[in-house]
């Protein structure tokens, strides 16, 4: 009788660069942890890795750098490195012999399209954002996307706000390369067995751009959040006393619209003497935002608290009266964490509200304009809610366990 233990299934998770901690990175690490618990031999591969991406080492996962990990400056070296990375992927696949390959985006699909040519391997992918959600990506202007360009650009406020209607001027070489990369990406996404997205808007865009169906699944937090008790008094720590705290936590860049929050808060502060705005996060837009606070004479009412460590994040959510999220996004983790902690959330109308959340009185959706956000923040401040009104049952479908369970079920099909 053969009593040998069956071999673990092997899964490869790839993200081309793991250098900045964000939602896509958190989702990847949550998947890796879940799959390990389910008995998978999990391999996280990347071409560029920094320890900071592990959310202050909150995630204990093994990441393997492969290929050419430095970023060359010259055009020729970049192309050479691209080929080297594709070959490194092919070698790694032969070495690992994975049963499942799950990617994290369109660029990864491009690499794996070539890395799996003339092999039996197939892959599935996440698409957290099509090329229309990245304002500097010129691939959206390529001929292969021309038919869908205007329709997609007009479908989201942020698309119209951040994406020029015509392609910025580039030289002939750049234009030709742009067309080639767009065609390769198209092929790469088309080859994916399954595509996972975070909203129906993204599902629609994937269908328009690539003629592929996508599966809408959302995950945002661990189930332990529902029983969380704050470890520290953030208001006391910040010296806020009994003031009402409006909270915004982001990477500080233009697409997060933190300037909109500051301008809206200026209007709110004229009607409320007891409110303060706390801005968490760091980024390239910080200096401009600090200058804006000075210009609006809000130095005594707005506080920049910098990078917030992972272990302190929920304490900040728990301390605020209103969490504001004006981002150009169709789905984001942070406001869902605030909701799970029974906080009122003001977010942009670009954020999708699922049917079972439509009656949640803690959600205040507003168009991403200064006046609309100011009105929504004031409404949130003056609306009295009880814990029972929210109920946590309508948020339990967003736990990482539920999300990863559905991902695994789809992959096993």
C-alpha positions as CSV (number, residue, x, y, z in Angstrom):
1,X,0.0,0.0,0.0
2,X,1.4,3.4,-1.0
3,X,1.2,5.8,2.0
4,X,3.4,8.5,0.4
5,X,2.2,12.0,1.1
6,X,0.9,13.7,-2.1
7,X,3.0,16.4,-3.4
8,X,1.9,20.0,-2.8
9,X,0.6,21.9,-5.8
10,X,3.0,24.7,-6.8
11,X,1.8,28.2,-7.6
12,X,3.8,31.1,-9.0
13,X,2.7,34.7,-8.2
14,X,4.4,37.4,-10.2
15,X,4.6,41.1,-9.9
16,X,7.2,42.8,-12.1
17,X,8.2,45.3,-9.4
18,X,7.6,45.1,-5.7
19,X,9.0,48.4,-4.6
20,X,6.1,50.5,-3.2
21,X,3.5,49.2,-0.6
22,X,0.0,49.6,-2.0
23,X,-3.3,47.8,-2.5
24,X,-2.1,45.5,-5.2
25,X,0.9,44.5,-3.1
26,X,-1.2,43.8,0.0
27,X,-3.6,41.7,-2.1
28,X,-0.6,39.7,-3.5
29,X,0.7,39.0,0.0
30,X,-2.7,38.0,1.4
31,X,-3.1,35.6,-1.5
32,X,0.3,34.1,-0.8
33,X,-0.4,33.6,2.9
34,X,-3.8,32.0,2.1
35,X,-2.5,29.7,-0.5
36,X,0.3,28.5,1.8
37,X,-2.3,27.7,4.5
38,X,-4.2,25.7,1.8
39,X,-1.1,23.6,1.2
40,X,0.3,25.2,-1.9
41,X,4.0,25.6,-2.4
42,X,4.0,29.3,-3.2
43,X,6.6,31.2,-5.1
44,X,6.5,35.0,-5.3
45,X,8.6,36.2,-8.2
46,X,9.7,39.8,-9.1
47,X,12.4,41.7,-11.0
48,X,12.7,44.5,-8.4
49,X,12.2,44.1,-4.7
50,X,12.5,46.4,-1.7
51,X,11.9,45.4,1.9
52,X,9.6,48.4,2.5
53,X,7.0,46.9,0.3
54,X,6.2,44.3,3.1
55,X,4.3,47.0,5.0
56,X,6.9,47.5,7.7
57,X,7.5,43.7,7.7
58,X,3.9,43.0,8.6
59,X,4.0,40.2,5.9
60,X,6.4,37.4,6.5
61,X,6.6,36.1,2.9
62,X,9.5,34.9,0.8
63,X,10.1,37.0,-2.3
64,X,12.6,35.9,-5.0
65,X,14.2,38.4,-7.3
66,X,15.0,37.0,-10.7
67,X,16.4,38.4,-14.0
68,X,18.0,41.8,-14.3
69,X,17.0,43.7,-11.1
70,X,18.6,47.1,-11.8
71,X,16.9,49.7,-13.9
72,X,19.1,50.8,-16.8
73,X,18.8,54.3,-18.2
74,X,19.6,53.7,-21.9
75,X,16.9,52.6,-24.4
76,X,19.1,49.7,-25.7
77,X,19.9,48.3,-22.2
78,X,16.2,48.5,-21.3
79,X,15.3,46.3,-24.3
80,X,18.2,43.9,-23.5
81,X,17.0,43.6,-19.9
82,X,13.5,42.9,-21.0
83,X,14.7,40.0,-23.1
84,X,16.9,38.8,-20.2
85,X,13.9,38.9,-17.8
86,X,11.7,36.9,-20.2
87,X,14.4,34.2,-20.5
88,X,14.9,34.2,-16.7
89,X,11.1,33.6,-16.4
90,X,11.3,30.7,-18.8
91,X,14.2,29.2,-16.8
92,X,12.4,29.6,-13.5
93,X,9.2,28.0,-14.8
94,X,11.3,24.9,-15.9
95,X,12.8,24.8,-12.5
96,X,9.6,25.2,-10.4
97,X,7.2,23.4,-12.7
98,X,4.2,25.3,-11.3
99,X,0.6,23.9,-11.5
100,X,-0.9,27.4,-11.3
101,X,0.4,30.8,-12.4
102,X,-1.3,34.0,-11.2
103,X,-0.2,37.4,-12.3
104,X,-0.9,40.9,-10.9
105,X,-1.4,43.0,-14.0
106,X,-1.3,43.7,-17.7
107,X,2.4,44.3,-17.9
108,X,3.0,40.9,-16.3
109,X,0.8,39.3,-18.9
110,X,3.0,40.8,-21.6
111,X,6.1,39.1,-20.1
112,X,4.4,35.8,-19.5
113,X,3.0,35.8,-23.0
114,X,6.6,35.5,-24.4
115,X,7.9,33.5,-21.4
116,X,5.3,30.7,-22.0
117,X,5.4,30.7,-25.8
118,X,5.7,27.1,-27.1
119,X,5.3,25.7,-23.5
120,X,2.3,24.0,-21.9
121,X,2.0,26.7,-19.3
122,X,-1.1,28.9,-19.0
123,X,-1.7,31.8,-16.6
124,X,-4.5,33.8,-15.0
125,X,-4.2,37.4,-14.0
126,X,-5.5,40.3,-11.9
127,X,-6.2,43.6,-13.6
128,X,-6.4,46.2,-10.9
129,X,-6.4,48.9,-13.4
130,X,-6.4,49.0,-17.2
131,X,-4.1,51.5,-19.0
132,X,-6.8,54.1,-18.6
133,X,-6.2,54.3,-14.8
134,X,-2.5,55.3,-15.3
135,X,-2.3,58.9,-16.7
136,X,1.2,58.7,-18.0
137,X,0.8,55.4,-19.8
138,X,0.7,56.2,-23.5
139,X,-0.3,52.7,-24.6
140,X,-4.0,53.8,-24.2
141,X,-3.5,55.9,-27.4
142,X,-2.3,53.0,-29.5
143,X,-4.2,51.9,-32.6
144,X,-5.4,48.7,-31.0
145,X,-7.3,50.8,-28.4
146,X,-8.5,53.6,-30.7
147,X,-12.0,52.2,-31.2
148,X,-12.7,52.1,-27.4
149,X,-10.7,55.2,-26.4
150,X,-13.4,57.9,-26.4
151,X,-16.1,55.7,-24.8
152,X,-13.8,54.6,-21.9
153,X,-12.4,58.0,-21.3
154,X,-15.9,59.5,-21.1
155,X,-17.1,56.8,-18.7
156,X,-15.2,58.0,-15.5
157,X,-14.8,61.5,-14.1
158,X,-11.1,60.9,-13.3
159,X,-10.4,59.6,-16.8
160,X,-11.5,62.9,-18.2
161,X,-9.7,64.9,-15.5
162,X,-6.3,63.2,-15.7
163,X,-6.1,61.8,-19.3
164,X,-5.6,64.2,-22.3
165,X,-8.0,63.6,-25.2
166,X,-5.1,63.4,-27.6
167,X,-1.7,61.7,-27.2
168,X,1.2,64.0,-26.1
169,X,3.8,64.6,-28.7
170,X,6.4,61.9,-29.0
171,X,9.0,61.1,-31.7
172,X,8.5,58.5,-34.3
173,X,10.6,55.9,-32.5
174,X,8.5,56.3,-29.3
175,X,5.3,56.0,-31.3
176,X,6.4,52.8,-33.0
177,X,7.5,51.3,-29.7
178,X,4.2,52.3,-28.1
179,X,2.3,50.5,-30.8
180,X,4.5,47.4,-30.5
181,X,4.1,47.3,-26.7
182,X,0.3,47.8,-27.0
183,X,0.0,44.9,-29.4
184,X,2.1,42.7,-27.1
185,X,0.0,43.6,-24.1
186,X,-3.2,42.9,-26.1
187,X,-1.8,39.4,-26.9
188,X,-0.7,38.9,-23.3
189,X,-4.1,39.7,-21.8
190,X,-5.9,37.7,-24.5
191,X,-3.9,34.6,-23.6
192,X,-4.9,34.8,-19.9
193,X,-7.2,31.9,-18.9
194,X,-9.0,33.9,-16.2
195,X,-9.0,37.6,-15.4
196,X,-9.9,38.9,-11.9
197,X,-11.0,42.6,-11.4
198,X,-12.2,44.7,-8.5
199,X,-15.2,46.4,-10.1
200,X,-17.9,46.1,-12.8
201,X,-16.3,49.3,-14.4
202,X,-13.0,47.4,-14.7
203,X,-14.8,44.3,-16.1
204,X,-16.5,46.5,-18.7
205,X,-13.1,48.2,-19.7
206,X,-11.4,44.8,-20.0
207,X,-14.2,43.7,-22.3
208,X,-13.9,46.8,-24.4
209,X,-10.2,46.7,-24.7
210,X,-9.4,43.0,-25.0
211,X,-12.7,41.3,-25.8
212,X,-12.3,39.2,-22.7
213,X,-14.7,38.4,-19.9
214,X,-13.6,39.1,-16.3
215,X,-14.6,38.0,-12.8
216,X,-15.4,40.7,-10.3
217,X,-14.1,39.8,-6.8
218,X,-13.3,42.2,-3.9
219,X,-11.2,41.8,-0.8
220,X,-10.2,44.5,1.7
221,X,-9.4,43.3,5.2
222,X,-8.9,40.4,7.6
223,X,-11.9,39.2,9.5
224,X,-10.2,40.2,12.8
225,X,-11.0,43.8,12.1
226,X,-14.6,43.4,13.3
227,X,-13.4,42.7,16.8
228,X,-10.5,45.2,16.9
229,X,-10.0,47.3,20.0
230,X,-7.7,50.4,19.6
231,X,-4.3,50.0,21.3
232,X,-3.7,53.7,21.7
233,X,-5.6,57.0,21.9
234,X,-4.7,58.7,18.7
235,X,-6.5,62.0,19.5
236,X,-4.6,62.2,22.8
237,X,-1.4,61.4,21.1
238,X,-1.9,64.2,18.6
239,X,-3.2,66.6,21.2
240,X,-6.6,67.0,19.6
241,X,-8.7,66.9,22.8
242,X,-12.4,66.5,22.0
243,X,-12.1,67.9,18.4
244,X,-13.7,66.0,15.6
245,X,-11.1,64.3,13.4
246,X,-11.4,64.1,9.6
247,X,-8.9,61.6,8.3
248,X,-7.2,61.1,4.9
249,X,-4.5,58.5,4.4
250,X,-2.9,58.2,1.0
251,X,0.3,58.1,-0.9
252,X,0.6,61.8,-1.5
253,X,0.4,62.2,-5.3
254,X,-1.9,64.0,-7.7
255,X,-4.3,61.2,-8.5
256,X,-5.2,60.9,-4.8
257,X,-6.7,64.4,-4.9
258,X,-5.5,65.4,-1.4
259,X,-5.6,69.0,-2.6
260,X,-9.3,68.6,-3.1
261,X,-9.8,67.4,0.5
262,X,-7.8,70.4,1.8
263,X,-9.9,72.9,-0.2
264,X,-13.1,71.2,0.8
265,X,-12.0,71.2,4.5
266,X,-11.4,75.0,4.2
267,X,-15.2,75.4,3.5
268,X,-16.1,72.9,6.3
269,X,-13.8,74.8,8.8
270,X,-15.8,78.0,8.2
271,X,-18.9,76.2,9.6
272,X,-17.3,74.0,12.3
273,X,-14.9,75.3,14.9
274,X,-14.1,71.9,16.4
275,X,-12.9,70.0,13.4
276,X,-9.3,69.1,12.3
277,X,-8.0,67.4,9.2
278,X,-5.3,64.8,9.7
279,X,-3.4,63.7,6.6
280,X,-1.4,60.5,6.7
281,X,1.2,59.4,4.1
282,X,4.2,60.5,2.2
283,X,4.8,61.2,-1.4
284,X,6.1,63.6,-4.1
285,X,3.1,65.9,-3.8
286,X,3.7,66.7,-0.1
287,X,5.5,70.0,-0.5
288,X,2.8,71.4,-2.8
289,X,0.1,70.3,-0.3
290,X,1.8,71.9,2.6
291,X,2.1,75.1,0.6
292,X,-1.6,74.9,-0.1
293,X,-2.4,74.6,3.6
294,X,-0.4,77.7,4.3
295,X,-2.1,79.6,1.5
296,X,-5.5,78.8,2.8
297,X,-4.5,79.8,6.4
298,X,-5.2,76.3,7.7
299,X,-1.9,75.6,9.5
300,X,-3.6,75.3,12.9
301,X,-6.4,73.1,11.5
302,X,-4.5,70.6,9.2
303,X,-1.9,68.2,10.4
304,X,0.5,66.1,8.3
305,X,1.5,63.0,10.3
306,X,3.7,61.3,7.7
307,X,4.0,57.6,7.2
308,X,1.7,55.6,9.5
309,X,3.0,52.2,10.4
310,X,0.9,49.2,9.7
311,X,0.4,48.3,13.4
312,X,-1.0,51.8,14.0
313,X,-3.2,52.1,11.0
314,X,-6.5,50.8,12.5
315,X,-6.0,53.0,15.6
316,X,-6.1,56.1,13.3
317,X,-9.3,54.8,11.6
318,X,-10.9,54.1,14.9
319,X,-10.1,57.7,16.2
320,X,-11.7,59.6,13.3
321,X,-15.2,60.8,12.9
322,X,-15.1,60.9,9.1
323,X,-12.7,59.2,6.7
324,X,-12.3,60.9,3.4
325,X,-11.3,59.2,0.2
326,X,-11.5,61.4,-2.9
327,X,-9.2,59.2,-5.0
328,X,-9.5,58.5,-8.7
329,X,-10.3,54.9,-8.1
330,X,-13.1,52.3,-8.6
331,X,-12.2,50.3,-5.5
332,X,-9.7,50.9,-2.7
333,X,-8.9,49.1,0.5
334,X,-8.6,52.0,3.0
335,X,-12.2,53.2,3.0
336,X,-13.5,49.6,3.4
337,X,-11.2,49.2,6.5
338,X,-12.7,52.4,7.9
339,X,-16.3,51.1,7.2
340,X,-15.5,47.8,8.9
341,X,-14.5,49.8,12.0
342,X,-17.9,51.6,11.8
343,X,-16.6,54.9,10.6
344,X,-18.4,57.3,8.3
345,X,-16.7,57.5,4.9
346,X,-16.9,60.2,2.2
347,X,-15.7,58.8,-1.1
348,X,-15.8,59.8,-4.7
349,X,-18.8,58.7,-6.9
350,X,-16.1,56.9,-9.0
351,X,-16.0,54.2,-6.2
352,X,-18.4,51.4,-7.0
353,X,-21.1,50.6,-4.3
354,X,-22.3,47.0,-4.4
355,X,-26.0,46.4,-4.1
356,X,-25.8,45.0,-0.6
357,X,-24.0,48.2,0.6
358,X,-26.5,50.6,-1.0
359,X,-28.4,51.0,2.3
360,X,-25.2,51.4,4.4
361,X,-25.8,54.8,6.0
362,X,-22.0,55.2,6.8
363,X,-21.3,55.8,3.1
364,X,-21.5,59.4,1.7
365,X,-20.7,59.5,-2.0
366,X,-19.8,62.8,-3.6
367,X,-18.6,64.0,-7.0
368,X,-14.9,64.8,-6.8
369,X,-15.4,68.5,-6.7
370,X,-14.5,70.9,-3.8
371,X,-18.1,72.0,-3.1
372,X,-19.6,68.5,-3.3
373,X,-17.0,67.0,-1.0
374,X,-17.4,69.9,1.5
375,X,-21.2,69.3,1.5
376,X,-20.7,65.5,2.0
377,X,-18.2,66.0,4.8
378,X,-20.6,68.3,6.6
379,X,-23.4,65.9,6.2
380,X,-21.3,63.1,7.6
381,X,-20.3,65.2,10.6
382,X,-23.9,66.1,11.4
383,X,-25.5,62.6,10.8
384,X,-25.9,60.5,13.9
385,X,-25.7,56.8,13.4
386,X,-25.9,53.7,15.6
387,X,-23.7,50.6,15.2
388,X,-26.8,48.6,14.4
389,X,-27.6,50.7,11.3
390,X,-24.4,49.7,9.6
391,X,-24.3,46.1,10.7
392,X,-21.1,44.2,9.9
393,X,-22.8,41.3,8.0
394,X,-22.9,43.3,4.8
395,X,-19.1,43.8,5.0
396,X,-18.1,40.2,5.7
397,X,-17.9,39.3,2.1
398,X,-14.9,41.6,1.8
399,X,-12.6,39.7,4.2
400,X,-9.4,38.3,2.7
401,X,-10.4,34.7,3.5
402,X,-13.6,35.0,1.5
403,X,-11.8,36.8,-1.3
404,X,-9.0,34.3,-1.6
405,X,-11.4,31.4,-1.2
406,X,-13.3,32.6,-4.3
407,X,-10.0,33.1,-6.2
408,X,-8.8,29.6,-5.4
409,X,-12.2,28.2,-6.4
410,X,-12.0,29.9,-9.8
411,X,-8.4,28.8,-10.4
412,X,-9.2,25.2,-9.5
413,X,-12.0,25.1,-12.2
